[in-house]
Amino acid sequence: MIDFKGVHYPKSVILLAVCFYVRYAVSYRDLEEILAERGVTVDHATLNRWVVKFAPLISGPI
């Protein structure tokens, strides 16, 4: 179970951003622009923290 305590965005936004980054290998700044086009304002540094924190949890054990 992924713990989203302490985050300021809905978990659906975080999961979308992390999955999009991992799947399409875009830069954090490009992902920031993509999300902005969809009405979500988030900094590229925040995206980096999300990927570092949540990507290993989403992929699960190997």
N, C-alpha and C positions, 0 to 999 in steps of 0.2 A: 504494500500500500504506500503510495506516495504522499508525503506529508506537505501540505501547502500552507501550514501555519506561518503567519508573519508576512505573507506576500500581499501586495497592494493591488494586484490585478486578478481578475477571475481566472480560475484554473484552466478554463477552456482557451483563453488567450495565451497563457503560458505554454500549454501543450501544443497549440497550433504553431507558435513561434519555434519551439524546440524541434518539433517534428519536421517543419518546413526547412529549418536550417540543416538538420541532419540529412534529410532526403535530397535536397537540391544543392547543397554545399555553396550557398550564397554567402557573401560577406555580411558581417553584422550591420554595416551601414546600409547595404542593399536591403536587408531584411527590415531595418528601421523604416526605409522608404516604402516598402511593400505594405507593411502594417499601417503606415500613415495613410496610404491610399484607401485602406479599409476602415479608417476612422479611429485607429488605435495609436495614441502618441506614447512612444516608449523610446528611451535612449539606447544607443547601441551598446553602452557599457552594461546596462541592465540585461540586455539580451545575452551578452557574454556570460554574466553570472547565472542566468537561467540555464544556459546550455551546459555550463560546467556542473551545476548542481543537479539538474533533472535528466539530462541525456543518459547518464549511466543507469539511473533508476528506471527509465522508460524501456531501455533495451533489455533489462533483466539479467539474470545470471547466464553465463555462457556455458 
